Amino acid sequence: MALIGRKLRVALGAAGMLTVAAGAAIAQDDWPSDPVTIVVAYPAGGGTDSAIRAMTDIVSGELGQPILVQNVGGAGGGVAAARVMREEADGYTVLATNSTSITLAPLVQQSIYDIDDFDHVAILGDFQNAVFTGPQQPWDSLDEVIEVVRSEGRPMTYASQLAIDRLLMLYIAKERGIDLRPVPVNGGSGAVQAVLSGDVDVSFSGGSWRPIVEAGDAKALFAASYDPLPVAPDLPSMSDLGFDFGVTSRISLHTPAGVPSERLEKLSAAFDKAVNSGRGQQVGEQRSMDMTFRGYDVAGEVMAKERAGYEDILESVGPELMTGQ
């Protein structure tokens, strides 16, 4: 009898363990059970914000929960990144940012976070980075801007919002032997306003430049990428101008490190459908972004490769970027 009782207890215990395991699996499959918050690292109206907001309905439908969008600007994406890093690693808080705020910014400015503090959920698309100027300015190329500032004996002014534009402009200044004066702005809309008002000579943009250029309200000078841009193949690229370096940045999604991989894959799959929808591609065209999706399976590799490229170029630029000069 004792043996039978012991076997019965073992059987009941095993059944209980199976029940618990099944319950855990169901709970995991049921994620998310609450709304998911996407923290956009820039003010409303910029390229990242517009892309995310255009896709929230599809992502919400895929996840079965509302998507809440919060704009947390500051420090070129650093304020939002620091906030998200501190959140619970449960997948309910997602950072949407320019990839350089994760790959480049920690290398060149004081930061409480680094690339390994995040799980890299997906790459939604590539910004079509370019440098542009106001329609009232007398120059139509980089060489003409440089000629004017040299003749006037002054630094070239530019709207600065991200570590990537500072790196690009410092590289150009070093190669061309000119001085710079950055004018801080907040987000892509701030960069556009600085150019239109004539407060700066030039500005860097990840896509906000194209609509105003096509409307005749600004002039594109050159692509910031090494190779020509898909959306503007006739615009001179950095390689066309004789430089050995160009910058590429991306809309990237991140969570605090440690989120279960099943949740990251679910988030990634939802955004995959959203990016490749008609609405996702439409907003990319409107904001001059190449909406080519890369999911959780490769996003980490893309971020690591981008990081390594910036480490290499920083060695050639020198310490100027570190000091903010």
Disulfide bonds with the S-S distance in Angstrom:
none
